[in-house]
Amino acid sequence: MGKHLDREYLEDYDQKEKAEWKNLVKRIREGKFSFEKDRYPPDERFVNLQKPVATTTSLGLAGMSDIWAQIPFCGSLILYLPPVPKAEFEKVFCKITQIPKMIDFIKETGKLQVIFTGGDLLSYEGLDYLDPFFEELRPPRFLGIPSSTFGDEKERRRALNTFSTLGKVKYLKWLKKRYTDAGLPFRLFMSALEKKSEIYVFLKLGHYTVIEEIENLTIDDPEKAHWVLSICGVFIFDSAVDLRSDLRNFPLEAIRSVQDLPPIYRPEIRFPCEIGKLLVKKLTYAPLGFDACKELMYHYDACDLEEFKEYYKRNGFAGEQGTGELGVTEEGIITQDPSHLIVWREKNKIIGDAIWHETNTEEHRKGVPRDKEDIEILEKLLGGKKDFVELHEVWLMKEYRRRGYGKRFFDFFEEFMRNRGIDSIVFYADHPAALAICRKRGYKEDYLKSEGEYVFYIPLKKHTS
C-alpha cells in the first residue's frame, strides 16, 4: 500500500471533494453560479493554469496516448488520470520513473493538468505509483453538473432500475467478461458500469431518441450497445456536464465513430480549412511521448518561411558560408512539406536548424537521379536498393556550439524518425563536428570522392513492447 493511497486517506480525500461539489450544487440552485463565467473545478484547484483550457477526450484508454501531441497547442490540457495498473499507465502515457519529471513539467509550465475521474476515488486504492500526483498536486475530482438538474430523484431511480433490468439480460455479463479477460481489476469494471449508467440515465431523462436503440442493443448486441453508449458519452453527456473546459479535443477515431449514431444525432463535421492550412504550414511533427513533447516545446519548432529565410541569411549555414540566401533545393524541400524543416530556439530566437526529406538509393528526389558512385556507396551501406530519410542539413550558430546540442538533436531526430516508422537515416557531411558525432553514435560510413564528403548511415531499431 502506498504512503497515502489507502482506504482511509482516499475516503477523506473524497469527502473533501464532495463537500466542494455540494457547495457548487447549492450555488447552482441559488442562482449564484454563472454558467457563462464561472468554472468548476475552479482555477485555484490547478497548478499554474493557462488559457484556453482544453480537455482531452477518448473512447478508450488507448486513445489517450496522443495527449503529448495536443499539449503544445493548448493553454492547459486537462488529463483525466485513470485508476489503472502500472503496466497500463506505462503503455499509454510514460514510464513510472518519468512521473516526477511529469509533475515538474506541470509545475513549471502549467501546460498539462491532471484531474481525477468522477467515479469512486476508492478505485485508486493500492495504486502506489500514483501517490506523487496526490501528494504534490492535490488534483480535483471531476464532478460536473449534478444529475438532479436533469430530473427528480424518482425519475432517476426509475431510469437506473430500467438500465439494471436490461443489463442483466446480456450487457452486465459481457462487460464484466471484457474486463476480466483483459486482466483488469474489478474496480475498473465497476467504474465503467457506473459511467455507462450515468450516460443512460442522462439520455433517458433527456428523452433522446437514441435511447430506444441503446435499449434494444443492450439485449441483442451488448458490444454495440457499449460502443454507442461510449460515443454518446463523449459527444453528448460529457459536453453537457462539463463546467471546466473552454475546448474539448476529440480524437479522429471518435469523430469517425459518430457514424454509428442515428442520423439525427450525427454532428456535421466542419473542418476549419484556413486554420488547418496554417497549422500544416507551421507544424513540425506530432510528439509521441513525454520527452518528445518537452523537446518540441522547449527547443524544436517550426516557423514561417520568411522568418527562416531571414535567420538563414544572417546566422544559418548560408550566412556563415557567405552566400546569404536559402538555396533552391532547400527551399523546395521545405515548401513541398513544411514538416521537413525543424528549427530550435533559445528565448524565441532561432539558433539552429535541420532540413530532411524522404529519398532512395536511386534518386535524390523524383526525376533527379544519383550518380554511379553515390548509388554504389548507398547500396553498399544499406544492403541494396532502399528508401530512406536523408538528413539534408544540420546547423547551429557558432555561439551555441559545444553545449551538447548536437547529441540532443540526434537523440531527438533518431527517435522522431523511429516513431514515424523510418528504419534508415543517411547523412552527407564534411564538417569536423558532424563527422565526430556520427562516428561516436556508431554510424556506418564511406567516402564520396566526387563530392569530397563522407556518407553516414544508421539503421534504426524498432521499439520492442
C-alpha positions as CSV (number, residue, x, y, z in Angstrom):
1,M,0.0,0.0,0.0
2,G,1.3,3.5,-0.8
3,K,2.1,6.1,1.7
4,H,-1.3,7.9,1.1
5,L,-3.3,5.7,-1.2
6,D,-5.0,3.6,1.5
7,R,-8.8,3.4,2.1
8,E,-8.8,5.9,4.9
9,Y,-6.8,8.5,3.0
10,L,-8.9,8.2,-0.1
11,E,-12.2,8.3,1.8
12,D,-11.1,11.5,3.5
13,Y,-9.9,13.0,0.1
14,D,-13.3,12.0,-1.4
15,Q,-15.3,13.6,1.4
16,K,-13.5,16.9,0.9
17,E,-14.1,16.8,-2.9
18,K,-17.8,16.0,-2.3
19,A,-18.1,18.9,0.2
20,E,-16.8,21.3,-2.5
21,W,-19.2,19.8,-5.0
22,K,-22.2,20.1,-2.7
23,N,-21.3,23.8,-2.3
24,L,-21.4,24.0,-6.2
25,V,-24.8,22.4,-6.2
26,K,-26.0,24.9,-3.7
27,R,-24.7,27.8,-5.7
28,I,-26.4,26.5,-8.8
29,R,-29.8,26.1,-7.0
30,E,-29.5,29.6,-5.6
31,G,-28.6,31.1,-9.0
32,K,-25.2,32.2,-7.7
33,F,-23.2,30.2,-10.3
34,S,-22.7,31.8,-13.7
35,F,-22.5,29.1,-16.4
36,E,-21.0,31.8,-18.7
37,K,-18.2,33.0,-16.4
38,D,-17.7,30.5,-13.6
39,R,-15.8,27.2,-13.9
40,Y,-15.7,24.1,-11.8
41,P,-13.3,22.9,-10.5
42,P,-12.2,26.5,-10.1
43,D,-8.8,27.8,-11.4
44,E,-7.2,27.7,-8.0
45,R,-7.5,23.9,-7.8
46,F,-5.0,23.6,-10.6
47,V,-1.2,24.5,-10.8
48,N,-0.3,27.4,-13.0
49,L,-3.4,27.1,-15.2
50,Q,-3.1,28.6,-18.7
51,K,-5.9,29.7,-21.0
52,P,-7.5,28.4,-23.1
53,V,-8.2,25.2,-21.1
54,A,-8.8,22.1,-23.2
55,T,-9.9,18.6,-22.1
56,T,-8.7,15.5,-23.8
57,T,-11.4,13.0,-24.7
58,S,-11.2,9.4,-25.7
59,L,-13.3,6.3,-26.5
60,G,-10.9,4.2,-24.5
61,L,-7.6,4.2,-22.6
62,A,-5.5,3.5,-25.7
63,G,-6.9,6.7,-27.3
64,M,-5.4,8.8,-24.6
65,S,-1.8,8.1,-25.8
66,D,-2.0,11.1,-28.2
67,I,-2.1,13.7,-25.4
68,W,1.6,14.6,-26.0
69,A,0.7,15.9,-29.5
70,Q,-2.1,18.0,-28.0
71,I,-0.2,19.8,-25.2
72,P,1.8,22.3,-27.4
73,F,-1.4,23.6,-28.9
74,C,-3.3,24.3,-25.7
75,G,-3.1,26.8,-22.9
76,S,-3.5,23.9,-20.5
77,L,-4.6,20.4,-21.3
78,I,-6.6,18.6,-18.7
79,L,-5.9,14.9,-18.5
80,Y,-8.3,12.5,-16.6
81,L,-5.9,10.4,-14.6
82,P,-7.3,6.8,-14.9
83,P,-7.1,4.3,-12.0
84,V,-5.3,1.7,-14.0
85,P,-2.5,-0.7,-13.1
86,K,1.1,0.4,-13.5
87,A,1.6,-1.6,-16.7
88,E,-1.4,0.1,-18.4
89,F,-0.2,3.6,-17.4
90,E,3.3,2.9,-18.9
91,K,1.8,1.5,-22.1
92,V,-0.4,4.6,-22.6
93,F,1.5,7.6,-21.0
94,C,5.1,7.2,-19.9
95,K,7.4,5.2,-17.7
96,I,6.7,5.4,-14.0
97,T,10.2,6.7,-13.5
98,Q,9.2,9.8,-15.5
99,I,6.3,10.7,-13.2
100,P,8.5,13.1,-11.1
101,K,9.6,14.9,-14.4
102,M,5.9,15.0,-15.5
103,I,5.0,16.7,-12.2
104,D,7.9,19.2,-12.5
105,F,6.7,19.9,-16.1
106,I,3.2,20.6,-14.8
107,K,4.5,23.0,-12.1
108,E,6.9,24.8,-14.4
109,T,4.6,25.3,-17.5
110,G,1.0,24.6,-16.5
111,K,0.6,23.1,-20.0
112,L,-0.7,19.9,-18.5
113,Q,-3.1,19.4,-15.7
114,V,-4.5,16.3,-14.1
115,I,-7.9,15.6,-12.7
116,F,-9.4,12.5,-11.1
117,T,-12.3,10.6,-12.5
118,G,-15.8,11.5,-11.3
119,G,-16.2,7.8,-10.2
120,D,-15.4,6.3,-6.9
121,L,-12.0,7.5,-5.6
122,L,-11.5,4.2,-3.9
123,S,-10.8,2.9,-7.4
124,Y,-7.3,4.4,-6.8
125,E,-6.7,2.3,-3.7
126,G,-3.4,0.5,-3.8
127,L,-2.1,2.2,-6.9
128,D,1.1,3.2,-5.1
129,Y,2.8,4.7,-8.2
130,L,0.1,7.5,-8.5
131,D,0.9,8.7,-5.0
132,P,3.1,11.6,-6.2
133,F,0.2,13.1,-8.1
134,F,-2.0,13.1,-5.0
135,E,0.8,14.4,-2.7
136,E,2.3,17.1,-4.8
137,L,-0.6,18.3,-7.0
138,R,-3.7,17.6,-4.9
139,P,-5.8,17.4,-8.1
140,P,-9.6,17.9,-8.0
141,R,-12.1,15.2,-8.7
142,F,-14.2,15.8,-11.8
143,L,-17.8,16.3,-10.7
144,G,-19.8,18.3,-13.2
145,I,-23.4,19.4,-13.2
146,P,-25.4,17.3,-10.8
147,S,-27.7,14.7,-12.4
148,S,-30.6,16.0,-10.3
149,T,-30.5,19.0,-12.7
150,F,-31.8,16.8,-15.4
151,G,-34.7,15.1,-13.5
152,D,-36.0,14.4,-10.0
153,E,-34.8,11.5,-7.8
154,K,-37.9,9.4,-8.5
155,E,-37.3,9.6,-12.3
156,R,-33.6,8.9,-11.9
157,R,-34.3,5.8,-9.8
158,R,-36.7,4.5,-12.3
159,A,-34.2,5.0,-15.2
160,L,-31.5,3.3,-13.2
161,N,-33.8,0.3,-12.5
162,T,-34.6,0.1,-16.2
163,F,-30.9,0.0,-17.1
164,S,-30.2,-2.6,-14.5
165,T,-33.0,-4.8,-15.7
166,L,-32.0,-4.6,-19.3
167,G,-28.3,-5.1,-18.4
168,K,-29.0,-8.3,-16.6
169,V,-30.0,-9.9,-19.9
170,K,-26.6,-9.8,-21.5
171,Y,-24.8,-6.5,-21.1
172,L,-23.5,-6.8,-17.5
173,K,-22.1,-10.3,-18.1
174,W,-20.5,-9.1,-21.4
175,L,-18.9,-6.0,-19.7
176,K,-17.6,-8.0,-16.7
177,K,-16.0,-10.6,-19.0
178,R,-14.4,-7.9,-21.1
179,Y,-12.5,-6.5,-18.1
180,T,-11.8,-10.0,-16.7
181,D,-10.3,-11.2,-20.0
182,A,-8.1,-8.1,-20.1
183,G,-6.8,-8.8,-16.7
184,L,-8.1,-5.5,-15.3
185,P,-9.2,-5.2,-11.6
186,F,-12.9,-5.4,-10.6
187,R,-12.9,-1.7,-9.6
188,L,-12.4,-0.7,-13.2
189,F,-15.4,-2.8,-14.2
190,M,-17.5,-1.0,-11.5
191,S,-16.2,2.4,-12.6
192,A,-17.1,1.7,-16.2
193,L,-20.5,0.4,-15.3
194,E,-21.2,3.5,-13.1
195,K,-20.3,5.8,-16.0
196,K,-22.4,3.9,-18.5
197,S,-25.3,4.0,-16.1
198,E,-25.0,7.8,-15.7
199,I,-24.9,8.2,-19.5
200,Y,-28.0,6.1,-19.9
201,V,-29.9,8.0,-17.2
202,F,-29.0,11.3,-18.8
203,L,-30.2,10.2,-22.2
204,K,-33.3,8.6,-20.8
205,L,-34.3,11.7,-18.8
206,G,-33.4,13.9,-21.7
207,H,-35.8,12.0,-24.0
208,Y,-33.1,11.4,-26.6
209,T,-34.4,9.1,-29.3
210,V,-31.1,7.2,-29.4
211,I,-32.1,5.6,-26.1
212,E,-34.5,3.3,-27.8
213,E,-31.7,1.9,-30.0
214,I,-29.4,1.6,-26.9
215,E,-32.1,-0.4,-25.0
216,N,-32.6,-2.8,-28.0
217,L,-28.8,-3.3,-28.4
218,T,-28.4,-3.9,-24.7
219,I,-30.4,-7.1,-25.2
220,D,-29.4,-8.0,-28.7
221,D,-25.8,-6.8,-29.1
222,P,-24.2,-5.7,-25.8
223,E,-20.9,-4.9,-27.5
224,K,-22.6,-2.5,-29.9
225,A,-24.6,-1.1,-27.0
226,H,-21.4,-0.3,-25.1
227,W,-19.9,1.4,-28.2
228,V,-23.0,3.6,-28.8
229,L,-23.1,4.5,-25.0
230,S,-19.4,5.4,-25.2
231,I,-20.0,7.6,-28.3
232,C,-23.0,9.3,-26.6
233,G,-20.8,9.8,-23.5
234,V,-18.1,11.6,-25.4
235,F,-20.3,13.8,-27.7
236,I,-23.4,14.4,-25.6
237,F,-23.1,13.6,-21.9
238,D,-19.5,14.8,-21.1
239,S,-20.1,18.1,-23.0
240,A,-23.4,18.7,-21.2
241,V,-22.0,18.2,-17.7
242,D,-18.5,19.8,-18.2
243,L,-18.2,23.0,-16.3
244,R,-14.5,23.4,-16.7
245,S,-13.2,23.3,-20.3
246,D,-13.0,26.0,-22.9
247,L,-12.3,23.4,-25.5
248,R,-12.8,19.6,-25.9
249,N,-10.3,17.8,-28.0
250,F,-11.9,14.9,-29.9
251,P,-9.7,12.2,-31.5
252,L,-10.2,11.3,-35.1
253,E,-11.4,7.9,-34.1
254,A,-14.2,9.5,-32.1
255,I,-15.2,11.8,-34.9
256,R,-15.4,8.9,-37.3
257,S,-17.4,6.9,-34.8
258,V,-20.4,9.3,-34.9
259,Q,-21.5,7.4,-38.0
260,D,-22.8,4.8,-35.6
261,L,-25.3,7.2,-34.1
262,P,-28.8,7.6,-35.6
263,P,-28.7,10.3,-38.4
264,I,-30.4,12.8,-36.3
265,Y,-27.5,12.9,-33.8
266,R,-24.7,12.8,-36.2
267,P,-22.9,16.2,-35.9
268,E,-21.9,17.9,-39.1
269,I,-18.1,17.8,-39.2
270,R,-16.8,21.1,-40.3
271,F,-13.0,21.4,-40.7
272,P,-11.7,24.9,-40.5
273,C,-9.7,24.8,-43.7
274,E,-7.8,28.1,-43.3
275,I,-6.8,27.3,-39.7
276,G,-5.9,23.8,-40.9
277,K,-3.7,25.2,-43.7
278,L,-2.0,27.5,-41.2
279,L,-1.2,24.6,-38.8
280,V,0.0,22.4,-41.6
281,K,2.4,25.1,-42.8
282,K,3.8,25.6,-39.3
283,L,3.7,22.2,-37.7
284,T,7.0,20.4,-37.1
285,Y,5.7,17.0,-36.1
286,A,3.4,15.3,-33.6
287,P,5.4,14.2,-30.5
288,L,4.5,10.7,-29.4
289,G,5.9,10.7,-25.9
290,F,6.6,12.9,-22.8
291,D,10.2,13.6,-23.6
292,A,9.4,14.4,-27.3
293,C,6.7,16.7,-26.2
294,K,9.1,18.6,-23.9
295,E,11.7,18.8,-26.7
296,L,9.2,20.2,-29.1
297,M,8.0,22.9,-26.6
298,Y,11.4,23.8,-25.2
299,H,13.7,23.6,-28.2
300,Y,12.3,22.4,-31.5
301,D,9.8,24.4,-33.5
302,A,8.6,25.2,-37.0
303,C,8.5,28.7,-38.2
304,D,7.3,30.9,-41.0
305,L,9.4,30.5,-44.2
306,E,10.2,34.3,-44.3
307,E,11.4,34.2,-40.7
308,F,13.5,31.2,-41.5
309,K,15.0,32.9,-44.6
310,E,16.0,35.9,-42.6
311,Y,17.7,33.7,-40.0
312,Y,19.3,31.7,-42.7
313,K,20.7,34.8,-44.4
314,R,22.4,36.1,-41.3
315,N,23.0,33.2,-38.9
316,G,22.4,30.0,-40.7
317,F,24.5,27.9,-43.0
318,A,24.3,30.3,-45.9
319,G,25.1,33.3,-43.6
320,E,28.3,31.7,-42.3
321,Q,29.3,30.5,-45.7
322,G,28.8,33.9,-47.1
323,T,26.2,33.1,-49.7
324,G,23.4,34.8,-47.8
325,E,20.4,33.0,-49.3
326,L,18.4,29.9,-48.8
327,G,19.2,27.5,-51.7
328,V,16.7,26.4,-54.3
329,T,17.0,22.8,-53.3
330,E,16.5,23.6,-49.6
331,E,13.5,25.9,-50.2
332,G,12.0,23.3,-52.5
333,I,12.2,20.6,-49.7
334,I,10.6,23.0,-47.2
335,T,7.8,24.3,-49.4
336,Q,6.9,20.8,-50.6
337,D,6.4,19.7,-47.0
338,P,6.9,22.2,-44.1
339,S,7.4,19.4,-41.6
340,H,10.8,18.8,-43.3
341,L,12.1,21.9,-41.6
342,I,12.9,21.8,-37.9
343,V,14.3,24.8,-36.0
344,W,15.3,25.1,-32.4
345,R,15.2,28.3,-30.3
346,E,16.5,30.0,-27.3
347,K,14.4,32.8,-25.8
348,N,12.2,32.7,-29.0
349,K,15.3,33.3,-31.2
350,I,16.2,30.7,-33.9
351,I,19.6,29.3,-33.1
352,G,19.8,26.3,-35.3
353,D,18.0,24.3,-38.0
354,A,17.7,20.9,-39.7
355,I,16.3,20.0,-43.1
356,W,15.4,16.4,-44.0
357,H,13.5,14.6,-46.7
358,E,12.5,11.1,-47.9
359,T,14.6,9.7,-50.7
360,N,16.0,6.4,-52.0
361,T,19.2,4.9,-53.4
362,E,18.3,5.7,-57.0
363,E,17.2,9.3,-56.9
364,H,17.8,12.4,-54.8
365,R,14.3,13.5,-55.5
366,K,11.8,12.3,-58.1
367,G,13.4,12.9,-61.5
368,V,16.8,13.8,-60.1
369,P,19.0,10.7,-60.4
370,R,22.1,10.0,-58.3
371,D,25.4,9.4,-60.0
372,K,27.0,6.0,-60.2
373,E,29.5,6.4,-57.3
374,D,26.7,7.7,-55.0
375,I,24.4,4.7,-55.8
376,E,27.2,2.2,-55.3
377,I,28.1,3.6,-51.8
378,L,24.4,3.8,-50.7
379,E,23.7,0.2,-51.8
380,K,26.8,-1.0,-50.1
381,L,25.9,0.8,-46.8
382,L,22.2,0.0,-46.9
383,G,22.5,-3.6,-48.3
384,G,20.8,-2.9,-51.6
385,K,18.2,-0.7,-53.2
386,K,16.2,1.0,-50.5
387,D,14.1,4.0,-49.4
388,F,15.5,6.1,-46.5
389,V,15.4,9.5,-44.9
390,E,18.3,11.9,-45.7
391,L,19.2,14.4,-43.0
392,H,20.0,17.1,-45.6
393,E,21.4,19.7,-43.3
394,V,22.0,20.3,-39.6
395,W,23.3,23.7,-38.5
396,L,23.8,25.5,-35.2
397,M,25.0,29.1,-34.6
398,K,28.7,29.3,-33.5
399,E,28.0,30.7,-30.1
400,Y,25.7,27.8,-29.2
401,R,28.2,25.0,-30.2
402,R,30.0,22.8,-27.7
403,R,27.0,22.8,-25.4
404,G,25.6,19.4,-26.1
405,Y,23.0,20.5,-28.6
406,G,24.3,18.1,-31.3
407,K,23.9,15.0,-29.2
408,R,20.4,16.1,-28.0
409,F,19.4,16.8,-31.6
410,F,20.5,13.4,-32.9
411,D,18.8,11.7,-29.9
412,F,15.6,13.6,-30.8
413,F,15.8,13.1,-34.6
414,E,16.5,9.4,-34.5
415,E,13.6,8.8,-32.1
416,F,11.4,11.1,-34.2
417,M,12.1,9.0,-37.3
418,R,11.7,5.7,-35.5
419,N,8.3,6.8,-34.3
420,R,7.4,7.6,-37.9
421,G,8.2,4.1,-39.0
422,I,11.5,5.0,-40.7
423,D,14.3,2.4,-40.4
424,S,17.2,4.2,-42.1
425,I,18.9,7.6,-41.9
426,V,21.6,8.8,-44.3
427,F,23.7,12.0,-43.7
428,Y,26.3,13.5,-46.0
429,A,28.8,15.5,-44.1
430,D,32.3,17.1,-44.2
431,H,32.2,19.3,-41.1
432,P,34.5,18.0,-38.3
433,A,31.9,18.3,-35.6
434,A,29.4,16.3,-37.7
435,L,31.9,13.7,-38.5
436,A,32.8,13.3,-34.8
437,I,29.2,13.0,-33.6
438,C,28.2,10.4,-36.4
439,R,31.2,8.3,-35.6
440,K,30.6,8.5,-31.9
441,R,27.0,7.3,-32.4
442,G,28.1,4.3,-34.4
443,Y,27.0,5.4,-37.9
444,K,28.5,3.3,-40.7
445,E,30.4,5.4,-43.2
446,D,32.0,5.6,-46.7
447,Y,33.7,8.4,-48.6
448,L,32.2,10.0,-51.7
449,K,35.2,11.1,-53.7
450,S,33.3,13.1,-56.3
451,E,31.8,15.4,-53.7
452,G,34.6,15.3,-51.1
453,E,32.3,14.3,-48.3
454,Y,31.5,11.4,-46.1
455,V,28.3,9.3,-46.3
456,F,27.0,8.2,-42.9
457,Y,24.2,5.6,-42.4
458,I,22.5,4.3,-39.3
459,P,19.7,1.6,-39.2
460,L,17.0,2.4,-36.7
461,K,15.9,-0.5,-34.5
462,K,12.2,-0.6,-33.9
463,H,10.8,-0.3,-30.3
464,T,10.0,-3.5,-28.6
465,S,7.0,-3.7,-26.4
